[in-house]
């Protein structure tokens, strides 16, 4: 069993992208096309979460510099 990460309560974009990568890998291993498509769709949603989090963090970072 994996140890809980210190920042597990606040996932960052890297963690979301890692989940997406693992989902895509798993989707390629499925024998049933529909299940694979569902996992690819879920992976895309995690990528969008990462993108949104990066954009949010960038906006906050830019606000700090003004």
PDB file as gemmi writes it, atoms N, CA and C in Angstrom:
CRYST1    1.000    1.000    1.000  90.00  90.00  90.00 P 1                      
ATOM      1  N   UNK A   1       0.840  -1.178   0.000  1.00  0.00           N  
ATOM      2  CA  UNK A   1       0.000   0.000   0.000  1.00  0.00           C  
ATOM      3  C   UNK A   1       0.887   1.244   0.000  1.00  0.00           C  
ATOM      4  N   UNK A   2       0.486   2.226  -0.782  1.00  0.00           N  
ATOM      5  CA  UNK A   2       1.290   3.441  -0.886  1.00  0.00           C  
ATOM      6  C   UNK A   2       1.051   4.353   0.301  1.00  0.00           C  
ATOM      7  N   UNK A   3       2.094   5.067   0.674  1.00  0.00           N  
ATOM      8  CA  UNK A   3       1.982   6.056   1.743  1.00  0.00           C  
ATOM      9  C   UNK A   3       1.232   7.273   1.223  1.00  0.00           C  
ATOM     10  N   UNK A   4       0.363   7.861   2.021  1.00  0.00           N  
ATOM     11  CA  UNK A   4      -0.315   9.080   1.566  1.00  0.00           C  
ATOM     12  C   UNK A   4       0.696  10.198   1.374  1.00  0.00           C  
ATOM     13  N   UNK A   5       0.491  10.972   0.334  1.00  0.00           N  
ATOM     14  CA  UNK A   5       1.389  12.084   0.068  1.00  0.00           C  
ATOM     15  C   UNK A   5       0.986  13.271   0.915  1.00  0.00           C  
ATOM     16  N   UNK A   6       1.957  14.091   1.259  1.00  0.00           N  
ATOM     17  CA  UNK A   6       1.699  15.250   2.109  1.00  0.00           C  
ATOM     18  C   UNK A   6       0.719  16.209   1.461  1.00  0.00           C  
ATOM     19  N   UNK A   7       0.755  16.310   0.118  1.00  0.00           N  
ATOM     20  CA  UNK A   7      -0.133  17.244  -0.562  1.00  0.00           C  
ATOM     21  C   UNK A   7      -1.307  16.532  -1.229  1.00  0.00           C  
ATOM     22  N   UNK A   8      -1.672  15.369  -0.749  1.00  0.00           N  
ATOM     23  CA  UNK A   8      -2.756  14.595  -1.352  1.00  0.00           C  
ATOM     24  C   UNK A   8      -4.083  15.345  -1.304  1.00  0.00           C  
ATOM     25  N   UNK A   9      -4.282  16.206  -0.333  1.00  0.00           N  
ATOM     26  CA  UNK A   9      -5.535  16.941  -0.221  1.00  0.00           C  
ATOM     27  C   UNK A   9      -5.659  18.005  -1.304  1.00  0.00           C  
ATOM     28  N   UNK A  10      -4.523  18.450  -1.867  1.00  0.00           N  
ATOM     29  CA  UNK A  10      -4.533  19.492  -2.895  1.00  0.00           C  
ATOM     30  C   UNK A  10      -3.758  19.014  -4.109  1.00  0.00           C  
ATOM     31  N   UNK A  11      -4.413  18.247  -4.977  1.00  0.00           N  
ATOM     32  CA  UNK A  11      -3.681  17.754  -6.148  1.00  0.00           C  
ATOM     33  C   UNK A  11      -3.235  18.905  -7.035  1.00  0.00           C  
ATOM     34  N   UNK A  12      -2.057  18.780  -7.607  1.00  0.00           N  
ATOM     35  CA  UNK A  12      -1.596  19.799  -8.532  1.00  0.00           C  
ATOM     36  C   UNK A  12      -1.704  19.261  -9.955  1.00  0.00           C  
ATOM     37  N   UNK A  13      -1.386  20.097 -10.918  1.00  0.00           N  
ATOM     38  CA  UNK A  13      -1.562  19.717 -12.315  1.00  0.00           C  
ATOM     39  C   UNK A  13      -0.694  18.521 -12.692  1.00  0.00           C  
ATOM     40  N   UNK A  14       0.451  18.389 -12.069  1.00  0.00           N  
ATOM     41  CA  UNK A  14       1.325  17.253 -12.360  1.00  0.00           C  
ATOM     42  C   UNK A  14       0.640  15.949 -11.954  1.00  0.00           C  
ATOM     43  N   UNK A  15      -0.008  15.953 -10.817  1.00  0.00           N  
ATOM     44  CA  UNK A  15      -0.715  14.757 -10.364  1.00  0.00           C  
ATOM     45  C   UNK A  15      -1.878  14.422 -11.297  1.00  0.00           C  
ATOM     46  N   UNK A  16      -2.626  15.440 -11.731  1.00  0.00           N  
ATOM     47  CA  UNK A  16      -3.724  15.200 -12.667  1.00  0.00           C  
ATOM     48  C   UNK A  16      -3.202  14.620 -13.976  1.00  0.00           C  
ATOM     49  N   UNK A  17      -2.089  15.145 -14.455  1.00  0.00           N  
ATOM     50  CA  UNK A  17      -1.531  14.635 -15.709  1.00  0.00           C  
ATOM     51  C   UNK A  17      -1.008  13.207 -15.543  1.00  0.00           C  
ATOM     52  N   UNK A  18      -0.475  12.899 -14.398  1.00  0.00           N  
ATOM     53  CA  UNK A  18      -0.018  11.538 -14.135  1.00  0.00           C  
ATOM     54  C   UNK A  18      -1.202  10.570 -14.120  1.00  0.00           C  
ATOM     55  N   UNK A  19      -2.303  10.964 -13.516  1.00  0.00           N  
ATOM     56  CA  UNK A  19      -3.512  10.136 -13.526  1.00  0.00           C  
ATOM     57  C   UNK A  19      -3.979   9.932 -14.964  1.00  0.00           C  
ATOM     58  N   UNK A  20      -3.997  11.003 -15.753  1.00  0.00           N  
ATOM     59  CA  UNK A  20      -4.415  10.907 -17.155  1.00  0.00           C  
ATOM     60  C   UNK A  20      -3.511   9.943 -17.917  1.00  0.00           C  
ATOM     61  N   UNK A  21      -2.206  10.032 -17.684  1.00  0.00           N  
ATOM     62  CA  UNK A  21      -1.264   9.140 -18.365  1.00  0.00           C  
ATOM     63  C   UNK A  21      -1.553   7.677 -18.013  1.00  0.00           C  
ATOM     64  N   UNK A  22      -1.797   7.410 -16.736  1.00  0.00           N  
ATOM     65  CA  UNK A  22      -2.079   6.045 -16.296  1.00  0.00           C  
ATOM     66  C   UNK A  22      -3.394   5.540 -16.873  1.00  0.00           C  
ATOM     67  N   UNK A  23      -4.398   6.411 -16.937  1.00  0.00           N  
ATOM     68  CA  UNK A  23      -5.684   6.018 -17.520  1.00  0.00           C  
ATOM     69  C   UNK A  23      -5.533   5.665 -18.995  1.00  0.00           C  
ATOM     70  N   UNK A  24      -4.746   6.450 -19.719  1.00  0.00           N  
ATOM     71  CA  UNK A  24      -4.531   6.159 -21.148  1.00  0.00           C  
ATOM     72  C   UNK A  24      -3.802   4.837 -21.329  1.00  0.00           C  
ATOM     73  N   UNK A  25      -2.823   4.590 -20.478  1.00  0.00           N  
ATOM     74  CA  UNK A  25      -2.092   3.319 -20.546  1.00  0.00           C  
ATOM     75  C   UNK A  25      -3.045   2.159 -20.298  1.00  0.00           C  
ATOM     76  N   UNK A  26      -3.871   2.298 -19.301  1.00  0.00           N  
ATOM     77  CA  UNK A  26      -4.843   1.262 -18.977  1.00  0.00           C  
ATOM     78  C   UNK A  26      -5.851   1.081 -20.116  1.00  0.00           C  
ATOM     79  N   UNK A  27      -6.291   2.177 -20.711  1.00  0.00           N  
ATOM     80  CA  UNK A  27      -7.264   2.114 -21.801  1.00  0.00           C  
ATOM     81  C   UNK A  27      -6.712   1.310 -22.972  1.00  0.00           C  
ATOM     82  N   UNK A  28      -5.423   1.437 -23.251  1.00  0.00           N  
ATOM     83  CA  UNK A  28      -4.813   0.695 -24.359  1.00  0.00           C  
ATOM     84  C   UNK A  28      -4.791  -0.809 -24.098  1.00  0.00           C  
ATOM     85  N   UNK A  29      -4.886  -1.193 -22.826  1.00  0.00           N  
ATOM     86  CA  UNK A  29      -4.830  -2.609 -22.474  1.00  0.00           C  
ATOM     87  C   UNK A  29      -6.205  -3.277 -22.498  1.00  0.00           C  
ATOM     88  N   UNK A  30      -7.278  -2.498 -22.572  1.00  0.00           N  
ATOM     89  CA  UNK A  30      -8.619  -3.055 -22.552  1.00  0.00           C  
ATOM     90  C   UNK A  30      -8.944  -3.760 -23.850  1.00  0.00           C  
ATOM     91  N   UNK A  31      -9.650  -4.859 -23.757  1.00  0.00           N  
ATOM     92  CA  UNK A  31     -10.085  -5.605 -24.932  1.00  0.00           C  
ATOM     93  C   UNK A  31     -11.384  -5.037 -25.500  1.00  0.00           C  
ATOM     94  N   UNK A  32     -12.129  -4.341 -24.673  1.00  0.00           N  
ATOM     95  CA  UNK A  32     -13.429  -3.842 -25.088  1.00  0.00           C  
ATOM     96  C   UNK A  32     -13.314  -2.372 -25.471  1.00  0.00           C  
ATOM     97  N   UNK A  33     -13.593  -2.051 -26.725  1.00  0.00           N  
ATOM     98  CA  UNK A  33     -13.406  -0.672 -27.205  1.00  0.00           C  
ATOM     99  C   UNK A  33     -14.172   0.373 -26.394  1.00  0.00           C  
ATOM    100  N   UNK A  34     -15.396   0.076 -26.003  1.00  0.00           N  
ATOM    101  CA  UNK A  34     -16.196   1.066 -25.267  1.00  0.00           C  
ATOM    102  C   UNK A  34     -15.535   1.413 -23.929  1.00  0.00           C  
ATOM    103  N   UNK A  35     -15.034   0.419 -23.230  1.00  0.00           N  
ATOM    104  CA  UNK A  35     -14.356   0.669 -21.948  1.00  0.00           C  
ATOM    105  C   UNK A  35     -13.110   1.521 -22.170  1.00  0.00           C  
ATOM    106  N   UNK A  36     -12.376   1.235 -23.228  1.00  0.00           N  
ATOM    107  CA  UNK A  36     -11.191   2.035 -23.542  1.00  0.00           C  
ATOM    108  C   UNK A  36     -11.553   3.478 -23.838  1.00  0.00           C  
ATOM    109  N   UNK A  37     -12.624   3.675 -24.626  1.00  0.00           N  
ATOM    110  CA  UNK A  37     -13.059   5.043 -24.943  1.00  0.00           C  
ATOM    111  C   UNK A  37     -13.454   5.799 -23.682  1.00  0.00           C  
ATOM    112  N   UNK A  38     -14.121   5.118 -22.767  1.00  0.00           N  
ATOM    113  CA  UNK A  38     -14.511   5.769 -21.511  1.00  0.00           C  
ATOM    114  C   UNK A  38     -13.283   6.202 -20.717  1.00  0.00           C  
ATOM    115  N   UNK A  39     -12.270   5.364 -20.681  1.00  0.00           N  
ATOM    116  CA  UNK A  39     -11.050   5.726 -19.956  1.00  0.00           C  
ATOM    117  C   UNK A  39     -10.306   6.862 -20.648  1.00  0.00           C  
ATOM    118  N   UNK A  40     -10.273   6.848 -21.990  1.00  0.00           N  
ATOM    119  CA  UNK A  40      -9.649   7.965 -22.708  1.00  0.00           C  
ATOM    120  C   UNK A  40     -10.404   9.263 -22.439  1.00  0.00           C  
ATOM    121  N   UNK A  41     -11.737   9.176 -22.366  1.00  0.00           N  
ATOM    122  CA  UNK A  41     -12.543  10.361 -22.061  1.00  0.00           C  
ATOM    123  C   UNK A  41     -12.225  10.867 -20.649  1.00  0.00           C  
ATOM    124  N   UNK A  42     -12.145   9.967 -19.704  1.00  0.00           N  
ATOM    125  CA  UNK A  42     -11.808  10.346 -18.337  1.00  0.00           C  
ATOM    126  C   UNK A  42     -10.407  10.963 -18.277  1.00  0.00           C  
ATOM    127  N   UNK A  43      -9.477  10.400 -19.012  1.00  0.00           N  
ATOM    128  CA  UNK A  43      -8.119  10.950 -19.064  1.00  0.00           C  
ATOM    129  C   UNK A  43      -8.140  12.374 -19.603  1.00  0.00           C  
ATOM    130  N   UNK A  44      -8.958  12.605 -20.622  1.00  0.00           N  
ATOM    131  CA  UNK A  44      -9.067  13.962 -21.182  1.00  0.00           C  
ATOM    132  C   UNK A  44      -9.617  14.940 -20.149  1.00  0.00           C  
ATOM    133  N   UNK A  45     -10.556  14.481 -19.352  1.00  0.00           N  
ATOM    134  CA  UNK A  45     -11.103  15.361 -18.304  1.00  0.00           C  
ATOM    135  C   UNK A  45     -10.036  15.705 -17.268  1.00  0.00           C  
ATOM    136  N   UNK A  46      -9.195  14.748 -16.930  1.00  0.00           N  
ATOM    137  CA  UNK A  46      -8.118  15.037 -15.988  1.00  0.00           C  
ATOM    138  C   UNK A  46      -7.101  15.999 -16.592  1.00  0.00           C  
ATOM    139  N   UNK A  47      -6.819  15.871 -17.886  1.00  0.00           N  
ATOM    140  CA  UNK A  47      -5.932  16.821 -18.557  1.00  0.00           C  
ATOM    141  C   UNK A  47      -6.521  18.229 -18.506  1.00  0.00           C  
ATOM    142  N   UNK A  48      -7.834  18.345 -18.744  1.00  0.00           N  
ATOM    143  CA  UNK A  48      -8.478  19.665 -18.678  1.00  0.00           C  
ATOM    144  C   UNK A  48      -8.401  20.234 -17.264  1.00  0.00           C  
ATOM    145  N   UNK A  49      -8.572  19.376 -16.266  1.00  0.00           N  
ATOM    146  CA  UNK A  49      -8.425  19.849 -14.880  1.00  0.00           C  
ATOM    147  C   UNK A  49      -7.021  20.404 -14.660  1.00  0.00           C  
ATOM    148  N   UNK A  50      -6.027  19.697 -15.158  1.00  0.00           N  
ATOM    149  CA  UNK A  50      -4.646  20.155 -15.022  1.00  0.00           C  
ATOM    150  C   UNK A  50      -4.454  21.489 -15.731  1.00  0.00           C  
ATOM    151  N   UNK A  51      -4.992  21.600 -16.948  1.00  0.00           N  
ATOM    152  CA  UNK A  51      -4.878  22.859 -17.690  1.00  0.00           C  
ATOM    153  C   UNK A  51      -5.555  23.999 -16.941  1.00  0.00           C  
ATOM    154  N   UNK A  52      -6.748  23.729 -16.413  1.00  0.00           N  
ATOM    155  CA  UNK A  52      -7.471  24.762 -15.663  1.00  0.00           C  
ATOM    156  C   UNK A  52      -6.715  25.163 -14.402  1.00  0.00           C  
ATOM    157  N   UNK A  53      -6.135  24.209 -13.724  1.00  0.00           N  
ATOM    158  CA  UNK A  53      -5.370  24.498 -12.520  1.00  0.00           C  
ATOM    159  C   UNK A  53      -4.128  25.319 -12.856  1.00  0.00           C  
ATOM    160  N   UNK A  54      -3.454  24.957 -13.952  1.00  0.00           N  
ATOM    161  CA  UNK A  54      -2.291  25.739 -14.380  1.00  0.00           C  
ATOM    162  C   UNK A  54      -2.700  27.168 -14.712  1.00  0.00           C  
ATOM    163  N   UNK A  55      -3.817  27.321 -15.425  1.00  0.00           N  
ATOM    164  CA  UNK A  55      -4.287  28.657 -15.793  1.00  0.00           C  
ATOM    165  C   UNK A  55      -4.646  29.463 -14.545  1.00  0.00           C  
ATOM    166  N   UNK A  56      -5.302  28.812 -13.596  1.00  0.00           N  
ATOM    167  CA  UNK A  56      -5.682  29.472 -12.349  1.00  0.00           C  
ATOM    168  C   UNK A  56      -4.431  29.910 -11.581  1.00  0.00           C  
ATOM    169  N   UNK A  57      -3.455  29.012 -11.505  1.00  0.00           N  
ATOM    170  CA  UNK A  57      -2.216  29.345 -10.793  1.00  0.00           C  
ATOM    171  C   UNK A  57      -1.450  30.454 -11.491  1.00  0.00           C  
ATOM    172  N   UNK A  58      -1.452  30.437 -12.823  1.00  0.00           N  
ATOM    173  CA  UNK A  58      -0.768  31.489 -13.573  1.00  0.00           C  
ATOM    174  C   UNK A  58      -1.455  32.833 -13.352  1.00  0.00           C  
ATOM    175  N   UNK A  59      -2.773  32.834 -13.326  1.00  0.00           N  
ATOM    176  CA  UNK A  59      -3.520  34.074 -13.098  1.00  0.00           C  
ATOM    177  C   UNK A  59      -3.222  34.609 -11.698  1.00  0.00           C  
ATOM    178  N   UNK A  60      -3.168  33.723 -10.721  1.00  0.00           N  
ATOM    179  CA  UNK A  60      -2.836  34.134  -9.362  1.00  0.00           C  
ATOM    180  C   UNK A  60      -1.421  34.639  -9.253  1.00  0.00           C  
ATOM    181  N   UNK A  61      -0.517  34.001  -9.981  1.00  0.00           N  
ATOM    182  CA  UNK A  61       0.885  34.419  -9.966  1.00  0.00           C  
ATOM    183  C   UNK A  61       1.042  35.778 -10.626  1.00  0.00           C  
ATOM    184  N   UNK A  62       0.323  36.014 -11.713  1.00  0.00           N  
ATOM    185  CA  UNK A  62       0.394  37.310 -12.398  1.00  0.00           C  
ATOM    186  C   UNK A  62      -0.206  38.410 -11.531  1.00  0.00           C  
ATOM    187  N   UNK A  63      -1.237  38.099 -10.770  1.00  0.00           N  
ATOM    188  CA  UNK A  63      -1.858  39.096  -9.894  1.00  0.00           C  
ATOM    189  C   UNK A  63      -0.901  39.486  -8.785  1.00  0.00           C  
ATOM    190  N   UNK A  64      -0.069  38.551  -8.340  1.00  0.00           N  
ATOM    191  CA  UNK A  64       0.906  38.835  -7.281  1.00  0.00           C  
ATOM    192  C   UNK A  64       1.996  39.787  -7.747  1.00  0.00           C  
ATOM    193  N   UNK A  65       2.252  39.794  -9.060  1.00  0.00           N  
ATOM    194  CA  UNK A  65       3.344  40.620  -9.586  1.00  0.00           C  
ATOM    195  C   UNK A  65       2.899  42.020  -9.969  1.00  0.00           C  
ATOM    196  N   UNK A  66       1.628  42.341  -9.859  1.00  0.00           N  
ATOM    197  CA  UNK A  66       1.143  43.688 -10.228  1.00  0.00           C  
ATOM    198  C   UNK A  66       0.915  44.536  -9.027  1.00  0.00           C  
TER     199      UNK A  66                                                      
END                                                                             
